[in-house]
Amino acid sequence: MSLHEIEDLVAESVRVLDARTGPDDPRVRGWFAALYTFQSGYDCSFTHFRVMDILLRRRYTYRFPVDRHPDYAERPAHFDALTDFTGLRVLDEDAPDFAGHDSWLEDGYVDPPFLYCDAGTALWRRLAAAGELQGPDAVPPHRTPLMEAVRQVAVAAERERDHDLIAGWYAFGGETLLAGPAGCPFDVAEIAEMPAVRELRAVVRRTGALPAARRSPFAVPVEFADDHDLASWWWQPQAH
């Protein structure tokens, strides 16, 4: 079953970032990338089309006629036969170059009559190398930690008075929002001094979002957390 709460959280985050960030701010693409990478770690549906107008305008996603795909000339019948939404990467677990199921967007996707690709993917790189994308469009999104993207969402959501969105992100806790490949690599003292964390917690204090965060199905009580010290500190945002 898809986790609709996460799908809604990410889609609404895209909307508030778009509403509260300058139209030419290049950082937005990196924030979007961090949000969608987070979403891909859960059993979620493909939700780009909820906010596709924003993704196209912000140059996170690109749209072309299908015949602009670099492989179209070699396989026109294959592309012309596509009548439904289709991810173009074939996921073969036995292939030597299998990169995991999360890589299904790397070769773009078709929603007839259009071809789409997201900035930073393999198809995007091919199109940039071929000159189909130029200037700022050929620059990859800045690699952005999830916590930085969440910080920007919280700041924008406070201006939109969307306290539920702030609570929704805070509920995941520091272990999740700061996780690396081997879990959260920081101790509480280090986390407490991170500007992104400090600002997120300040927004939570100002908006009174903590009770709603505690009610989230994704909030892990202190007694069940892997890192009790971090969880105890996290759920006391009045502590600096």
Secondary structure by P-SEA (a helix, b strand, c coil): ccaaaaaaaaaaaaaaaaacccccccaaaaaaaaaaaaaaaccccccccccaaaaaaacccccccccccccccccaaaaaacccccccbbbbcccccccccccccccccccccbbbbccccaaaaaaaaacccccccccccccccaaaaaaaaaaaaaaacaaaaaaaaacccccccccccccccccaaaaaacaaaaaaaaaaaaacaaaaaaaccccccccccccaaaaaaaaacccc
